[in-house]
């Protein structure tokens, strides 16, 4: 049995909160948004662009999905995240167990780094959950989250992220595109291997709800602040019947 190597986790009673704003982009606006952000923001010094992969966990009844889709005030997301393309299946791969908690407009994120055999990240192995169930449960308990029900690996979501910082305030800005998803739980959805959501998402993360003046220039894209969730949107797309109008569009939009 391969031993998992855990990074230390700091114990604290108060977690720093951050506010998130998300702007959904129609496919025709993704290139324009990238060009605009290159003009008004600085590219991140480290990891300016890379692929992000997440395996999301939920209950058998998809309780976390239902809360996210309905816009509940209190909601949590449990996922295992790793970075880079999926070609490497040899050696050890760093992954992060994450608990993302949202309370209204403010949210917190806790994460713990582990090292796992890269082969566990292969698509046909994801239904096993990447790490032992007991380790997942114990890690979430260290975060102060005690499972009301058993969690199962549900869906893998991958996308390409560009990272920026606003010049004056330093506020973090990211552009996500090429969003792809695969259901990994047996018997769910329509048996499709992978779906791709058109368009992209701009995410702003900061300590306040105030939008820096220079970022208000994003109005040129004629986009509105939305509670767009990649997890909810991807689950929606997989649940809908193939051929349904607006299946791959965010809720309330047809593109």
Buried (B, 14 or more C-beta within 10 A) or exposed (E): EEEBEBEEBEEEEEBEEBBBBBBBBBEEBBEEBBEBBEEBBBEBEEEEEEBBBBBBBBBEEBBBBBBBBEEEEEBBBBBBBBBEEBEEEEEEBBBBBBBBBBEEEEBBBBBBEBBBBBBBBEEEBBBEBBBEBEBBBEBBEBBEBEEEEEBBBBBBBBBBBBBBBBEEBEBBBBBBBBBBBBBBBEEBBEEEEEBEBBBBBBBBBBEEEEBBEBBEEBEEBEBEEBBBBBBBBBBBBBBBEEEEEBBBBBEEEEB
